[in-house]
Amino acid sequence: MSGNTNTGTVYKRILVIFILFFAVVVSIGGSISGLAKARREEKGAYKYYTSIPIGKGDTLWSIAVENITPEYAGIEEYIQEIRSLNHLSDDGIHAGRYLMIPRYFDESFAGLDEM
């Protein structure tokens, strides 16, 4: 019986170590995400939204490539925000309609930081 007790204790310890490791990984991931957001705010970039016409042959990907800014971690994140803004359940868009897209305005580009 002593062998079964030791085996059960070992499994419990492994389970506790795994749970603690997972908690640390999740915590670090949240911290990195928070740092990226803080960096955006620190740069003096202001988010705004604008409407653009959808042209023939446009896709969410092509629109994202043309309009993405460094504040986004990747093009997928930017496309997901466009989909959310426009209540799109898929990537289907149609020429002749309009699409809301997010953009960031950096006041240093406009010379406002000298005022």
Order of alpha helices (4+ residues) and beta strands (2+ residues): alpha-beta-alpha-alpha-beta
